[in-house]
Amino acid sequence: MKVKKLTVTSSKRNDFLFMAIDETKKRTPIYLHRRGKGGEPQWYESKQDFALSTAYRYFYQGLYRVVFVSKPVDGISISNVKDWI
């Protein structure tokens, strides 16, 4: 996993702190991590798998919000891939 610490630009508690991609696959979801209101870790992944070249572009630019508007499948789901930080 290639992991990036995200810059938090607001005081919202639900901002994502880290994003990651799986460099071992040709297509990868974008993985996201944040802390819940009580401080518990929360792990998510995009519902869509991205071509590795596209995932790299989003990763290096820190564009995790693309998972919410990517077509044909948009959004995130709770991930079973955890503890990658």
Sequence and secondary structure as in RCSB ss.txt:
>XXXX:A:sequence
MKVKKLTVTSSKRNDFLFMAIDETKKRTPIYLHRRGKGGEPQWYESKQDFALSTAYRYFYQGLYRVVFVSKPVDG
ISISNVKDWI
>XXXX:A:secstr
 EEEE    SS TT   EEEE TTSSEE  EEEEE TTS EEEEEESS EEHHHHHHHHHHT GGGGGT SSS  
EEE S     
